Amino acid sequence: MDNKKVCKIVQDLLPNYIDKLTSEDTNRYIEQHLKECNECKRLLEDMKRDIKLKDESMQKEEVNYMKKFKNKMRGLKSIIILFVIFIIIISGLIIGRKFAIVLEISNKAQANKETDNIHIVEYYYYEGNITKMEQFKLADKIKYSYTMETPEGIITETTYTNETEKGFLRHTYLEIDNKKYACLNSGVNRDFITENLLYSTNWGELLKYSINTTIESTTFRGKECYYLTNIPAYVGGRYERLYIDKETGLMVGSSKIDTSINSAMPIESVYEYNIVTESDFKEPEIEDYKIVDNLEGLLEREQ
């Protein structure tokens, strides 16, 4: 066979020979020819060198690609970490702000509970009716009254409490529609009550109040207030939202999640300071009232 044709055949087989795809007989044929043909031998060496350079180039590209990929991932990881840190800082600032407000509310409310001159009017939802509760405090004197409208008429109960050397002296006056009863030195205990729902000496508890509770500034009945929602159940009972007076830290308005439940929860409160005088504790003329030993069961008997 013509040498040129043999070279052409061998040269066509060289790529497969390099990749070890040729048979043993073909390999022997190619290797025998390479011993006799310097041109094909040089071509084989050139092809191997080109393949080696190509492999090295591809490896280099792969290495560069992996480096770029790792750099991108490292950059992405840094961005994610910074974002998480940013979220943590913002969340911390938000919770910190709410904690500061809750602490302020708690401290102010507690301070205002201890005042010696205060008048409170509260409206309750109870037994399907709105009840008005009113309290007066002047030093050791307390006046407590509530008014409830029922199908049987208007019920008003007022208790005067005065601390004396012999203890507490309490007189209670009850009006059922047009009937009046008085129980002198009664056993009815009417402690002075102010709502400080967020009070706690445990800062951990106050922090719990701050995490989920949302706090916004608003006005309620013309007062600058904090508007609280998502209140923890152990703080507000069945309260759904609260309006807290910024000046006093005390609750001035609220709503309940379930108003069908009979529970003594004020839905609106008014606080006034340094307006109570001795005249607010002037008891009614006893001649207008029927004296009874106690008031227990009296409402049921009258109804």
CYANA upper distance limits for C-alpha pairs under 8 A (distance plus 0.5 A):
  1 MET  CA      5 LYS  CA      7.51
  1 MET  CA      6 VAL  CA      7.32
  2 ASP  CA      6 VAL  CA      6.89
  3 ASN  CA      7 CYS  CA      6.59
  4 LYS  CA      8 LYS  CA      6.63
  5 LYS  CA      9 ILE  CA      6.74
  6 VAL  CA     10 VAL  CA      6.71
  7 CYS  CA     11 GLN  CA      6.39
  7 CYS  CA     40 CYS  CA      7.24
  8 LYS  CA     12 ASP  CA      6.68
  9 ILE  CA     13 LEU  CA      6.86
 10 VAL  CA     14 LEU  CA      6.63
 10 VAL  CA     30 ILE  CA      6.58
 10 VAL  CA     33 HIS  CA      8.29
 10 VAL  CA     40 CYS  CA      8.10
 11 GLN  CA     15 PRO  CA      8.39
 11 GLN  CA     40 CYS  CA      7.17
 11 GLN  CA     43 LEU  CA      8.33
 13 LEU  CA     17 TYR  CA      6.56
 13 LEU  CA     22 THR  CA      8.35
 14 LEU  CA     18 ILE  CA      6.53
 14 LEU  CA     44 LEU  CA      7.23
 15 PRO  CA     19 ASP  CA      6.83
 15 PRO  CA     47 MET  CA      8.40
 16 ASN  CA     20 LYS  CA      6.46
 16 ASN  CA     21 LEU  CA      5.50
 16 ASN  CA     22 THR  CA      6.44
 17 TYR  CA     21 LEU  CA      6.38
 17 TYR  CA     22 THR  CA      5.99
 17 TYR  CA     27 ASN  CA      7.51
 18 ILE  CA     48 LYS  CA      7.93
 22 THR  CA     26 THR  CA      6.55
 22 THR  CA     27 ASN  CA      6.88
 23 SER  CA     27 ASN  CA      6.62
 24 GLU  CA     28 ARG  CA      6.74
 25 ASP  CA     29 TYR  CA      6.77
 26 THR  CA     30 ILE  CA      6.64
 27 ASN  CA     31 GLU  CA      6.47
 28 ARG  CA     32 GLN  CA      6.49
 29 TYR  CA     33 HIS  CA      6.82
 30 ILE  CA     34 LEU  CA      6.68
 31 GLU  CA     35 LYS  CA      6.91
 32 GLN  CA     36 GLU  CA      7.33
 33 HIS  CA     37 CYS  CA      6.44
 34 LEU  CA     38 ASN  CA      7.18
 34 LEU  CA     40 CYS  CA      6.64
 34 LEU  CA     41 LYS  CA      5.75
 35 LYS  CA     41 LYS  CA      8.16
 37 CYS  CA     41 LYS  CA      6.77
 38 ASN  CA     42 ARG  CA      6.57
 39 GLU  CA     43 LEU  CA      6.73
 40 CYS  CA     44 LEU  CA      6.62
 41 LYS  CA     45 GLU  CA      6.86
 42 ARG  CA     46 ASP  CA      6.58
 43 LEU  CA     47 MET  CA      6.53
 44 LEU  CA     48 LYS  CA      6.66
 45 GLU  CA     49 ARG  CA      6.56
 46 ASP  CA     50 ASP  CA      6.53
 47 MET  CA     51 ILE  CA      6.59
 48 LYS  CA     52 LYS  CA      6.56
 49 ARG  CA     53 LEU  CA      6.62
 50 ASP  CA     54 LYS  CA      6.45
 51 ILE  CA     55 ASP  CA      6.49
 52 LYS  CA     56 GLU  CA      6.57
 53 LEU  CA     57 SER  CA      6.51
 54 LYS  CA     58 MET  CA      6.59
 55 ASP  CA     59 GLN  CA      6.55
 56 GLU  CA     60 LYS  CA      6.53
 57 SER  CA     61 GLU  CA      6.64
 58 MET  CA     62 GLU  CA      6.59
 59 GLN  CA     63 VAL  CA      6.56
 60 LYS  CA     64 ASN  CA      6.56
 61 GLU  CA     65 TYR  CA      6.42
 62 GLU  CA     66 MET  CA      6.55
 63 VAL  CA     67 LYS  CA      6.60
 64 ASN  CA     68 LYS  CA      6.61
 65 TYR  CA     69 PHE  CA      6.50
 66 MET  CA     70 LYS  CA      6.46
 67 LYS  CA     71 ASN  CA      6.54
 68 LYS  CA     72 LYS  CA      6.57
 69 PHE  CA     73 MET  CA      6.60
 70 LYS  CA     74 ARG  CA      6.40
 71 ASN  CA     75 GLY  CA      6.51
 72 LYS  CA     76 LEU  CA      6.50
 73 MET  CA     77 LYS  CA      6.42
 74 ARG  CA     78 SER  CA      6.64
 75 GLY  CA     79 ILE  CA      6.73
 76 LEU  CA     80 ILE  CA      6.66
 77 LYS  CA     81 ILE  CA      6.58
 78 SER  CA     82 LEU  CA      6.55
 79 ILE  CA     83 PHE  CA      6.51
 80 ILE  CA     84 VAL  CA      6.61
 81 ILE  CA     85 ILE  CA      6.59
 82 LEU  CA     86 PHE  CA      6.48
 83 PHE  CA     87 ILE  CA      6.65
 84 VAL  CA     88 ILE  CA      6.60
 85 ILE  CA     89 ILE  CA      6.56
 86 PHE  CA     90 ILE  CA      6.59
 87 ILE  CA     91 SER  CA      6.41
 88 ILE  CA     92 GLY  CA      6.39
 89 ILE  CA     93 LEU  CA      6.59
 90 ILE  CA     94 ILE  CA      6.63
 91 SER  CA     95 ILE  CA      6.52
 92 GLY  CA     96 GLY  CA      6.22
 93 LEU  CA     97 ARG  CA      6.47
 94 ILE  CA     98 LYS  CA      6.75
 95 ILE  CA     99 PHE  CA      6.44
 95 ILE  CA    210 SER  CA      6.59
 95 ILE  CA    211 ILE  CA      6.39
 96 GLY  CA    100 ALA  CA      6.64
 97 ARG  CA    101 ILE  CA      6.86
 98 LYS  CA    102 VAL  CA      6.59
 98 LYS  CA    210 SER  CA      5.95
 98 LYS  CA    211 ILE  CA      8.35
 98 LYS  CA    214 THR  CA      8.47
 98 LYS  CA    215 ILE  CA      7.35
 99 PHE  CA    103 LEU  CA      6.50
 99 PHE  CA    206 LEU  CA      7.27
 99 PHE  CA    207 LEU  CA      6.38
 99 PHE  CA    209 TYR  CA      8.33
 99 PHE  CA    210 SER  CA      5.73
100 ALA  CA    104 GLU  CA      6.58
101 ILE  CA    105 ILE  CA      6.56
102 VAL  CA    106 SER  CA      6.56
102 VAL  CA    198 LEU  CA      7.50
102 VAL  CA    206 LEU  CA      7.29
102 VAL  CA    209 TYR  CA      8.17
102 VAL  CA    210 SER  CA      7.41
103 LEU  CA    107 ASN  CA      6.62
103 LEU  CA    206 LEU  CA      7.45
104 GLU  CA    108 LYS  CA      6.57
104 GLU  CA    249 GLY  CA      7.89
105 ILE  CA    109 ALA  CA      6.46
105 ILE  CA    198 LEU  CA      7.86
105 ILE  CA    244 ILE  CA      8.26
105 ILE  CA    246 LYS  CA      7.78
105 ILE  CA    248 THR  CA      8.06
105 ILE  CA    249 GLY  CA      4.78
105 ILE  CA    250 LEU  CA      7.85
106 SER  CA    110 GLN  CA      6.60
106 SER  CA    196 ASN  CA      7.29
106 SER  CA    198 LEU  CA      6.03
106 SER  CA    199 TYR  CA      5.27
106 SER  CA    200 SER  CA      7.78
106 SER  CA    249 GLY  CA      6.98
107 ASN  CA    111 ALA  CA      6.67
107 ASN  CA    199 TYR  CA      7.95
107 ASN  CA    249 GLY  CA      8.07
108 LYS  CA    112 ASN  CA      6.65
108 LYS  CA    247 GLU  CA      8.25
108 LYS  CA    248 THR  CA      6.12
108 LYS  CA    249 GLY  CA      5.53
108 LYS  CA    250 LEU  CA      8.28
109 ALA  CA    113 LYS  CA      6.63
109 ALA  CA    195 GLU  CA      8.46
109 ALA  CA    196 ASN  CA      6.22
109 ALA  CA    199 TYR  CA      8.26
109 ALA  CA    248 THR  CA      6.27
109 ALA  CA    249 GLY  CA      4.92
109 ALA  CA    250 LEU  CA      5.70
110 GLN  CA    114 GLU  CA      7.30
110 GLN  CA    196 ASN  CA      7.26
110 GLN  CA    199 TYR  CA      7.63
111 ALA  CA    115 THR  CA      7.61
112 ASN  CA    248 THR  CA      7.02
113 LYS  CA    194 THR  CA      6.67
116 ASP  CA    137 LYS  CA      6.90
116 ASP  CA    138 LEU  CA      5.89
116 ASP  CA    139 ALA  CA      5.24
116 ASP  CA    140 ASP  CA      8.43
117 ASN  CA    136 PHE  CA      8.26
117 ASN  CA    137 LYS  CA      5.94
117 ASN  CA    138 LEU  CA      5.27
117 ASN  CA    139 ALA  CA      7.14
117 ASN  CA    273 TYR  CA      6.37
117 ASN  CA    274 ASN  CA      5.51
117 ASN  CA    275 ILE  CA      7.57
117 ASN  CA    276 VAL  CA      6.52
118 ILE  CA    136 PHE  CA      6.57
118 ILE  CA    137 LYS  CA      5.87
118 ILE  CA    138 LEU  CA      7.50
118 ILE  CA    271 TYR  CA      7.60
118 ILE  CA    272 GLU  CA      6.21
118 ILE  CA    273 TYR  CA      5.03
118 ILE  CA    274 ASN  CA      6.52
118 ILE  CA    275 ILE  CA      7.53
118 ILE  CA    276 VAL  CA      6.92
119 HIS  CA    134 GLU  CA      8.02
119 HIS  CA    135 GLN  CA      6.22
119 HIS  CA    136 PHE  CA      5.18
119 HIS  CA    137 LYS  CA      6.99
119 HIS  CA    271 TYR  CA      6.40
119 HIS  CA    272 GLU  CA      5.54
119 HIS  CA    273 TYR  CA      6.81
119 HIS  CA    275 ILE  CA      7.79
119 HIS  CA    276 VAL  CA      7.03
120 ILE  CA    134 GLU  CA      6.13
120 ILE  CA    135 GLN  CA      5.56
120 ILE  CA    136 PHE  CA      7.11
120 ILE  CA    269 SER  CA      7.55
120 ILE  CA    270 VAL  CA      6.12
120 ILE  CA    271 TYR  CA      5.25
120 ILE  CA    272 GLU  CA      6.92
121 VAL  CA    132 LYS  CA      7.64
121 VAL  CA    133 MET  CA      6.32
121 VAL  CA    134 GLU  CA      4.99
121 VAL  CA    135 GLN  CA      7.01
121 VAL  CA    269 SER  CA      6.15
121 VAL  CA    270 VAL  CA      5.60
121 VAL  CA    271 TYR  CA      7.23
122 GLU  CA    132 LYS  CA      6.32
122 GLU  CA    133 MET  CA      5.57
122 GLU  CA    134 GLU  CA      6.79
122 GLU  CA    266 PRO  CA      6.52
122 GLU  CA    267 ILE  CA      7.97
122 GLU  CA    268 GLU  CA      6.17
122 GLU  CA    269 SER  CA      4.79
122 GLU  CA    270 VAL  CA      6.87
123 TYR  CA    130 ILE  CA      7.00
123 TYR  CA    131 THR  CA      6.03
123 TYR  CA    132 LYS  CA      5.10
123 TYR  CA    133 MET  CA      6.63
123 TYR  CA    266 PRO  CA      5.90
123 TYR  CA    267 ILE  CA      6.29
123 TYR  CA    268 GLU  CA      5.81
123 TYR  CA    269 SER  CA      6.98
124 TYR  CA    130 ILE  CA      6.02
124 TYR  CA    131 THR  CA      5.45
124 TYR  CA    132 LYS  CA      6.88
124 TYR  CA    133 MET  CA      7.99
124 TYR  CA    264 ALA  CA      6.78
124 TYR  CA    265 MET  CA      6.16
124 TYR  CA    266 PRO  CA      4.82
124 TYR  CA    267 ILE  CA      6.09
124 TYR  CA    268 GLU  CA      7.87
125 TYR  CA    129 ASN  CA      6.26
125 TYR  CA    130 ILE  CA      5.26
125 TYR  CA    131 THR  CA      6.77
125 TYR  CA    259 THR  CA      7.86
125 TYR  CA    262 ASN  CA      7.98
125 TYR  CA    263 SER  CA      7.91
125 TYR  CA    264 ALA  CA      7.36
125 TYR  CA    265 MET  CA      7.16
125 TYR  CA    266 PRO  CA      7.39
125 TYR  CA    267 ILE  CA      7.42
126 TYR  CA    130 ILE  CA      6.76
126 TYR  CA    131 THR  CA      7.21
126 TYR  CA    262 ASN  CA      5.69
126 TYR  CA    263 SER  CA      6.43
126 TYR  CA    264 ALA  CA      6.62
126 TYR  CA    265 MET  CA      8.40
127 GLU  CA    261 ILE  CA      8.43
127 GLU  CA    262 ASN  CA      5.71
127 GLU  CA    263 SER  CA      8.34
128 GLY  CA    260 SER  CA      7.84
128 GLY  CA    262 ASN  CA      7.95
129 ASN  CA    148 MET  CA      7.75
129 ASN  CA    149 GLU  CA      7.33
129 ASN  CA    150 THR  CA      7.78
130 ILE  CA    148 MET  CA      7.27
130 ILE  CA    149 GLU  CA      7.85
131 THR  CA    146 TYR  CA      7.34
131 THR  CA    147 THR  CA      6.29
131 THR  CA    148 MET  CA      5.22
131 THR  CA    149 GLU  CA      7.69
132 LYS  CA    146 TYR  CA      5.90
132 LYS  CA    147 THR  CA      5.63
132 LYS  CA    148 MET  CA      7.03
133 MET  CA    144 TYR  CA      8.03
133 MET  CA    145 SER  CA      6.28
133 MET  CA    146 TYR  CA      4.70
133 MET  CA    147 THR  CA      7.01
134 GLU  CA    144 TYR  CA      6.39
134 GLU  CA    145 SER  CA      5.74
134 GLU  CA    146 TYR  CA      6.59
135 GLN  CA    142 ILE  CA      7.69
135 GLN  CA    143 LYS  CA      6.10
135 GLN  CA    144 TYR  CA      5.15
135 GLN  CA    145 SER  CA      7.02
135 GLN  CA    192 PHE  CA      7.68
136 PHE  CA    141 LYS  CA      8.48
136 PHE  CA    142 ILE  CA      6.08
136 PHE  CA    143 LYS  CA      5.43
136 PHE  CA    144 TYR  CA      7.08
136 PHE  CA    276 VAL  CA      7.25
136 PHE  CA    280 ASP  CA      8.13
137 LYS  CA    141 LYS  CA      6.25
137 LYS  CA    142 ILE  CA      5.15
137 LYS  CA    143 LYS  CA      7.05
137 LYS  CA    192 PHE  CA      8.13
137 LYS  CA    276 VAL  CA      7.56
138 LEU  CA    142 ILE  CA      7.08
138 LEU  CA    276 VAL  CA      6.93
138 LEU  CA    277 THR  CA      7.66
138 LEU  CA    278 GLU  CA      8.30
140 ASP  CA    162 ASN  CA      6.65
140 ASP  CA    163 GLU  CA      6.23
141 LYS  CA    160 TYR  CA      8.11
141 LYS  CA    161 THR  CA      6.32
141 LYS  CA    162 ASN  CA      5.19
141 LYS  CA    163 GLU  CA      7.18
141 LYS  CA    281 PHE  CA      8.36
142 ILE  CA    160 TYR  CA      6.52
142 ILE  CA    161 THR  CA      5.55
142 ILE  CA    162 ASN  CA      7.00
142 ILE  CA    192 PHE  CA      7.49
143 LYS  CA    158 THR  CA      7.64
143 LYS  CA    159 THR  CA      6.28
143 LYS  CA    160 TYR  CA      5.14
143 LYS  CA    161 THR  CA      6.69
143 LYS  CA    281 PHE  CA      7.21
144 TYR  CA    158 THR  CA      6.06
144 TYR  CA    159 THR  CA      5.66
144 TYR  CA    160 TYR  CA      7.06
144 TYR  CA    190 ARG  CA      7.15
144 TYR  CA    192 PHE  CA      8.28
145 SER  CA    156 THR  CA      7.51
145 SER  CA    157 GLU  CA      5.85
145 SER  CA    158 THR  CA      4.55
145 SER  CA    159 THR  CA      6.72
146 TYR  CA    156 THR  CA      6.18
146 TYR  CA    157 GLU  CA      6.04
146 TYR  CA    158 THR  CA      7.18
147 THR  CA    154 ILE  CA      7.51
147 THR  CA    155 ILE  CA      6.13
147 THR  CA    156 THR  CA      4.94
147 THR  CA    157 GLU  CA      7.21
148 MET  CA    154 ILE  CA      6.34
148 MET  CA    155 ILE  CA      5.72
148 MET  CA    156 THR  CA      7.06
149 GLU  CA    153 GLY  CA      6.50
149 GLU  CA    154 ILE  CA      5.10
149 GLU  CA    155 ILE  CA      6.84
150 THR  CA    154 ILE  CA      6.57
150 THR  CA    155 ILE  CA      7.88
152 GLU  CA    177 ASP  CA      8.19
152 GLU  CA    303 GLN  CA      7.35
153 GLY  CA    176 ILE  CA      7.37
153 GLY  CA    177 ASP  CA      5.66
154 ILE  CA    175 GLU  CA      8.35
154 ILE  CA    176 ILE  CA      6.61
154 ILE  CA    177 ASP  CA      5.62
155 ILE  CA    174 LEU  CA      7.93
155 ILE  CA    175 GLU  CA      6.18
155 ILE  CA    176 ILE  CA      5.20
155 ILE  CA    177 ASP  CA      6.74
156 THR  CA    174 LEU  CA      6.29
156 THR  CA    175 GLU  CA      5.59
156 THR  CA    176 ILE  CA      7.17
157 GLU  CA    172 THR  CA      7.53
157 GLU  CA    173 TYR  CA      6.18
157 GLU  CA    174 LEU  CA      4.95
157 GLU  CA    175 GLU  CA      6.85
158 THR  CA    172 THR  CA      6.07
158 THR  CA    173 TYR  CA      5.68
158 THR  CA    174 LEU  CA      7.01
159 THR  CA    170 ARG  CA      7.09
159 THR  CA    171 HIS  CA      6.08
159 THR  CA    172 THR  CA      4.70
159 THR  CA    173 TYR  CA      6.85
159 THR  CA    188 VAL  CA      8.37
159 THR  CA    190 ARG  CA      7.67
160 TYR  CA    169 LEU  CA      8.41
160 TYR  CA    170 ARG  CA      5.98
160 TYR  CA    171 HIS  CA      5.81
160 TYR  CA    172 THR  CA      6.92
160 TYR  CA    281 PHE  CA      7.64
160 TYR  CA    283 GLU  CA      8.21
161 THR  CA    168 PHE  CA      7.02
161 THR  CA    169 LEU  CA      6.12
161 THR  CA    170 ARG  CA      5.03
161 THR  CA    171 HIS  CA      7.33
161 THR  CA    190 ARG  CA      8.29
162 ASN  CA    168 PHE  CA      6.15
162 ASN  CA    169 LEU  CA      5.74
162 ASN  CA    170 ARG  CA      7.10
163 GLU  CA    167 GLY  CA      6.20
163 GLU  CA    168 PHE  CA      4.90
163 GLU  CA    169 LEU  CA      6.71
164 THR  CA    168 PHE  CA      6.37
164 THR  CA    169 LEU  CA      7.38
169 LEU  CA    185 ASN  CA      6.14
169 LEU  CA    186 SER  CA      8.45
170 ARG  CA    184 LEU  CA      7.32
170 ARG  CA    185 ASN  CA      5.15
170 ARG  CA    186 SER  CA      6.02
170 ARG  CA    187 GLY  CA      7.73
170 ARG  CA    188 VAL  CA      7.82
170 ARG  CA    189 ASN  CA      8.49
171 HIS  CA    182 ALA  CA      7.85
171 HIS  CA    183 CYS  CA      6.47
171 HIS  CA    184 LEU  CA      5.07
171 HIS  CA    185 ASN  CA      5.48
171 HIS  CA    186 SER  CA      6.18
172 THR  CA    182 ALA  CA      6.28
172 THR  CA    183 CYS  CA      5.75
172 THR  CA    184 LEU  CA      6.92
172 THR  CA    185 ASN  CA      8.18
172 THR  CA    186 SER  CA      6.92
172 THR  CA    188 VAL  CA      7.98
173 TYR  CA    180 LYS  CA      7.82
173 TYR  CA    181 TYR  CA      6.29
173 TYR  CA    182 ALA  CA      4.98
173 TYR  CA    183 CYS  CA      6.96
173 TYR  CA    289 TYR  CA      8.45
174 LEU  CA    180 LYS  CA      6.29
174 LEU  CA    181 TYR  CA      5.57
174 LEU  CA    182 ALA  CA      6.69
175 GLU  CA    179 LYS  CA      6.08
175 GLU  CA    180 LYS  CA      5.02
175 GLU  CA    181 TYR  CA      6.86
176 ILE  CA    180 LYS  CA      7.00
176 ILE  CA    299 LEU  CA      8.33
180 LYS  CA    288 ASP  CA      7.67
180 LYS  CA    289 TYR  CA      5.45
180 LYS  CA    290 LYS  CA      6.67
181 TYR  CA    289 TYR  CA      5.44
181 TYR  CA    290 LYS  CA      5.12
181 TYR  CA    291 ILE  CA      6.38
181 TYR  CA    292 VAL  CA      7.19
182 ALA  CA    286 ILE  CA      8.08
182 ALA  CA    289 TYR  CA      6.23
182 ALA  CA    290 LYS  CA      6.39
182 ALA  CA    291 ILE  CA      5.37
182 ALA  CA    292 VAL  CA      6.57
183 CYS  CA    291 ILE  CA      6.40
183 CYS  CA    292 VAL  CA      5.84
183 CYS  CA    293 ASP  CA      6.42
183 CYS  CA    294 ASN  CA      6.31
183 CYS  CA    295 LEU  CA      7.42
184 LEU  CA    291 ILE  CA      8.04
184 LEU  CA    292 VAL  CA      8.50
184 LEU  CA    293 ASP  CA      8.25
186 SER  CA    293 ASP  CA      8.34
186 SER  CA    294 ASN  CA      7.24
187 GLY  CA    294 ASN  CA      8.40
194 THR  CA    250 LEU  CA      8.20
195 GLU  CA    250 LEU  CA      6.72
195 GLU  CA    251 MET  CA      6.75
196 ASN  CA    249 GLY  CA      8.19
196 ASN  CA    250 LEU  CA      6.49
196 ASN  CA    251 MET  CA      7.71
197 LEU  CA    235 VAL  CA      6.61
197 LEU  CA    236 GLY  CA      7.09
198 LEU  CA    206 LEU  CA      7.86
198 LEU  CA    209 TYR  CA      8.28
198 LEU  CA    235 VAL  CA      7.04
199 TYR  CA    206 LEU  CA      8.46
200 SER  CA    205 GLU  CA      7.30
200 SER  CA    206 LEU  CA      7.15
202 ASN  CA    206 LEU  CA      7.14
203 TRP  CA    207 LEU  CA      6.58
204 GLY  CA    208 LYS  CA      6.86
205 GLU  CA    209 TYR  CA      6.90
206 LEU  CA    210 SER  CA      6.89
207 LEU  CA    211 ILE  CA      6.95
208 LYS  CA    212 ASN  CA      8.19
209 TYR  CA    213 THR  CA      6.73
209 TYR  CA    231 ILE  CA      7.69
209 TYR  CA    232 PRO  CA      6.97
209 TYR  CA    235 VAL  CA      8.15
210 SER  CA    214 THR  CA      8.29
212 ASN  CA    230 ASN  CA      6.91
212 ASN  CA    231 ILE  CA      7.88
212 ASN  CA    232 PRO  CA      8.23
213 THR  CA    228 LEU  CA      7.04
213 THR  CA    229 THR  CA      6.24
213 THR  CA    230 ASN  CA      5.32
213 THR  CA    231 ILE  CA      5.68
213 THR  CA    232 PRO  CA      7.70
214 THR  CA    227 TYR  CA      8.40
214 THR  CA    228 LEU  CA      6.10
214 THR  CA    229 THR  CA      5.76
214 THR  CA    230 ASN  CA      6.76
214 THR  CA    231 ILE  CA      8.34
215 ILE  CA    226 TYR  CA      6.79
215 ILE  CA    227 TYR  CA      6.04
215 ILE  CA    228 LEU  CA      5.27
215 ILE  CA    229 THR  CA      7.33
216 GLU  CA    226 TYR  CA      6.08
216 GLU  CA    227 TYR  CA      5.55
216 GLU  CA    228 LEU  CA      7.22
217 SER  CA    224 GLU  CA      7.93
217 SER  CA    225 CYS  CA      6.43
217 SER  CA    226 TYR  CA      5.24
217 SER  CA    227 TYR  CA      6.48
218 THR  CA    224 GLU  CA      6.64
218 THR  CA    225 CYS  CA      5.83
218 THR  CA    226 TYR  CA      6.54
218 THR  CA    227 TYR  CA      6.79
219 THR  CA    223 LYS  CA      5.70
219 THR  CA    224 GLU  CA      5.16
219 THR  CA    225 CYS  CA      5.76
219 THR  CA    226 TYR  CA      8.37
220 PHE  CA    224 GLU  CA      7.24
220 PHE  CA    225 CYS  CA      6.93
220 PHE  CA    243 TYR  CA      7.55
220 PHE  CA    252 VAL  CA      8.32
220 PHE  CA    253 GLY  CA      8.11
223 LYS  CA    245 ASP  CA      7.24
224 GLU  CA    245 ASP  CA      6.76
224 GLU  CA    246 LYS  CA      6.45
224 GLU  CA    247 GLU  CA      8.22
225 CYS  CA    243 TYR  CA      6.48
225 CYS  CA    244 ILE  CA      5.71
225 CYS  CA    245 ASP  CA      5.03
225 CYS  CA    246 LYS  CA      5.49
226 TYR  CA    242 LEU  CA      8.47
226 TYR  CA    243 TYR  CA      6.20
226 TYR  CA    244 ILE  CA      5.56
226 TYR  CA    245 ASP  CA      7.06
226 TYR  CA    246 LYS  CA      6.83
227 TYR  CA    241 ARG  CA      7.71
227 TYR  CA    242 LEU  CA      6.37
227 TYR  CA    243 TYR  CA      5.34
227 TYR  CA    244 ILE  CA      7.06
228 LEU  CA    241 ARG  CA      5.97
228 LEU  CA    242 LEU  CA      5.59
228 LEU  CA    243 TYR  CA      6.94
228 LEU  CA    244 ILE  CA      8.24
229 THR  CA    240 GLU  CA      6.90
229 THR  CA    241 ARG  CA      5.12
229 THR  CA    242 LEU  CA      7.25
230 ASN  CA    240 GLU  CA      7.37
230 ASN  CA    241 ARG  CA      7.60
231 ILE  CA    235 VAL  CA      7.31
231 ILE  CA    236 GLY  CA      6.77
231 ILE  CA    239 TYR  CA      7.88
231 ILE  CA    240 GLU  CA      7.31
231 ILE  CA    241 ARG  CA      7.39
232 PRO  CA    236 GLY  CA      6.98
232 PRO  CA    237 GLY  CA      8.41
233 ALA  CA    237 GLY  CA      5.47
233 ALA  CA    238 ARG  CA      7.14
233 ALA  CA    239 TYR  CA      8.28
236 GLY  CA    240 GLU  CA      8.22
238 ARG  CA    256 LYS  CA      5.95
238 ARG  CA    257 ILE  CA      6.19
238 ARG  CA    258 ASP  CA      7.47
239 TYR  CA    254 SER  CA      7.33
239 TYR  CA    255 SER  CA      6.23
239 TYR  CA    256 LYS  CA      4.72
239 TYR  CA    257 ILE  CA      6.39
240 GLU  CA    254 SER  CA      7.88
240 GLU  CA    255 SER  CA      6.08
240 GLU  CA    256 LYS  CA      5.43
240 GLU  CA    257 ILE  CA      5.55
241 ARG  CA    254 SER  CA      6.07
241 ARG  CA    255 SER  CA      6.19
241 ARG  CA    256 LYS  CA      7.76
242 LEU  CA    251 MET  CA      7.28
242 LEU  CA    252 VAL  CA      8.34
242 LEU  CA    253 GLY  CA      6.37
242 LEU  CA    254 SER  CA      4.91
242 LEU  CA    255 SER  CA      7.38
243 TYR  CA    251 MET  CA      6.27
243 TYR  CA    252 VAL  CA      6.19
243 TYR  CA    253 GLY  CA      5.37
243 TYR  CA    254 SER  CA      6.51
244 ILE  CA    249 GLY  CA      6.30
244 ILE  CA    250 LEU  CA      5.97
244 ILE  CA    251 MET  CA      4.94
244 ILE  CA    252 VAL  CA      6.33
244 ILE  CA    253 GLY  CA      7.72
245 ASP  CA    249 GLY  CA      5.70
245 ASP  CA    250 LEU  CA      6.07
245 ASP  CA    251 MET  CA      6.70
245 ASP  CA    252 VAL  CA      6.75
246 LYS  CA    250 LEU  CA      8.43
251 MET  CA    268 GLU  CA      8.31
251 MET  CA    269 SER  CA      7.08
252 VAL  CA    267 ILE  CA      8.40
252 VAL  CA    268 GLU  CA      5.81
252 VAL  CA    269 SER  CA      4.75
252 VAL  CA    270 VAL  CA      6.44
252 VAL  CA    271 TYR  CA      8.33
253 GLY  CA    266 PRO  CA      7.99
253 GLY  CA    267 ILE  CA      5.79
253 GLY  CA    268 GLU  CA      4.55
253 GLY  CA    269 SER  CA      6.40
254 SER  CA    266 PRO  CA      7.54
254 SER  CA    267 ILE  CA      5.13
254 SER  CA    268 GLU  CA      6.69
255 SER  CA    267 ILE  CA      6.20
256 LYS  CA    267 ILE  CA      8.42
276 VAL  CA    280 ASP  CA      7.12
277 THR  CA    281 PHE  CA      8.21
278 GLU  CA    282 LYS  CA      7.65
285 GLU  CA    289 TYR  CA      8.20
295 LEU  CA    299 LEU  CA      8.30
297 GLY  CA    301 ARG  CA      6.73
298 LEU  CA    302 GLU  CA      6.68
299 LEU  CA    303 GLN  CA      6.57
